[in-house]
């Protein structure tokens, strides 16, 4: 019984890690698309700032994107 519980806990931790990594990758892709869309406008500087935040603050990616 203990082994099953441990395996379940490990699986859940791995699943959360994979989902967090996937979300971060998707957010970076969205940001890159924004830069391509607004490459001729003044908004380009703002979206570049978001990329810096996404790379430097991996644990706060969602917060960085919403700001």
C-alpha positions in Angstrom: 0.0 0.0 0.0 2.8 2.4 0.9 4.6 1.9 -2.4 1.4 2.6 -4.4 0.9 5.8 -2.5 4.5 6.9 -3.1 4.3 6.1 -6.8 1.1 8.1 -7.0 2.7 11.1 -5.3 5.7 10.9 -7.6 3.5 10.7 -10.7 1.4 13.7 -9.6 4.6 15.7 -9.0 6.0 14.8 -12.4 2.6 15.6 -14.1 2.5 19.1 -12.4 6.1 19.7 -13.6 5.3 18.7 -17.2 2.2 20.8 -17.3 4.0 23.8 -15.9 6.8 23.4 -18.5 4.2 23.1 -21.3 2.4 26.2 -20.1 5.6 28.2 -20.0 6.4 27.0 -23.6 3.0 28.1 -24.8 3.3 31.5 -23.2 6.6 32.1 -24.8 5.2 31.1 -28.2 2.3 33.5 -27.7 4.7 36.3 -26.8 6.9 35.6 -29.9 3.8 35.7 -32.1 2.9 39.1 -30.6 6.3 40.5 -31.5 5.9 39.3 -35.0 2.5 40.8 -35.2 3.6 44.2 -33.9 7.1 44.4 -35.3 6.4 47.7 -37.0 4.8 49.4 -34.1 5.8 50.9 -30.7 4.3 47.9 -28.9 7.4 45.9 -30.0 9.4 47.3 -27.0 6.7 46.3 -24.6 6.5 42.7 -25.9 10.3 42.4 -25.8 10.1 43.3 -22.1 7.7 40.4 -21.5 10.1 37.9 -23.1 12.8 39.1 -20.7 10.5 38.6 -17.7 9.4 35.1 -19.0 13.0 33.9 -19.2 14.2 35.5 -16.0 11.2 34.6 -13.8 10.2 31.1 -14.8 8.1 30.5 -11.7 6.0 33.7 -12.2 5.4 33.3 -15.9 1.6 33.8 -15.7 1.9 36.9 -13.5 4.5 38.4 -16.0 2.2 37.8 -19.0 -0.9 39.3 -17.3 0.9 42.6 -16.3 
